[in-house]
């Protein structure tokens, strides 16, 4: 094989390797694509929607470690977040953040109450939240532990969320859902 052919092959190999490393860094620390598998977030997210999740906003997790990069923003009520499912570390879930660390939460008459006050946030209003699961019984007030969050699906009738399995530790949070990019007719920012 001639030196020129080796040079071309080497250039291609270096380019492919560089592109692969760059893609892995972007996926691990900046943005990752996810596909919505269920209707638990209807009507905000539909089955089959492809979304992009901002991983650096809350401090991206360093792969194969318990370390996180510095966060650019704090998690806030109403954010749609992707996290590692607390009961099966191999699964990622997406839900709306409703309760913050240290708050007292109650679901009463279809409404969410934080510290005995109904949530008036328009992102959470207009939905009926059912009293289901061990963490949302009728007349039950729960205190959200430090460094943990309470999340609910927008489609309360068919969502397995914090009402059933409890709290999402901060260490399980992967990022904030930012945009639906497919299908084209549903393309938009996620609110």
Secondary structure as UniProt FT lines:
FT   HELIX           3..29
FT   STRAND          31..35
FT   TURN            40..44
FT   TURN            47..48
FT   STRAND          50..54
FT   TURN            57..58
FT   TURN            63..64
FT   TURN            77..78
FT   STRAND          80..84
FT   TURN            86..87
FT   TURN            89..90
FT   STRAND          92..99
FT   TURN            101..102
FT   STRAND          104..108
FT   TURN            109..110
FT   STRAND          111..114
FT   TURN            115..116
FT   STRAND          117..118
FT   TURN            122..126
FT   TURN            134..135
FT   TURN            138..139
FT   STRAND          142..143
FT   TURN            146..147
FT   STRAND          148..152
FT   HELIX           156..158
FT   HELIX           162..165
FT   STRAND          168..169
FT   HELIX           170..172
FT   STRAND          173..182
FT   HELIX           184..186
FT   STRAND          188..189
//
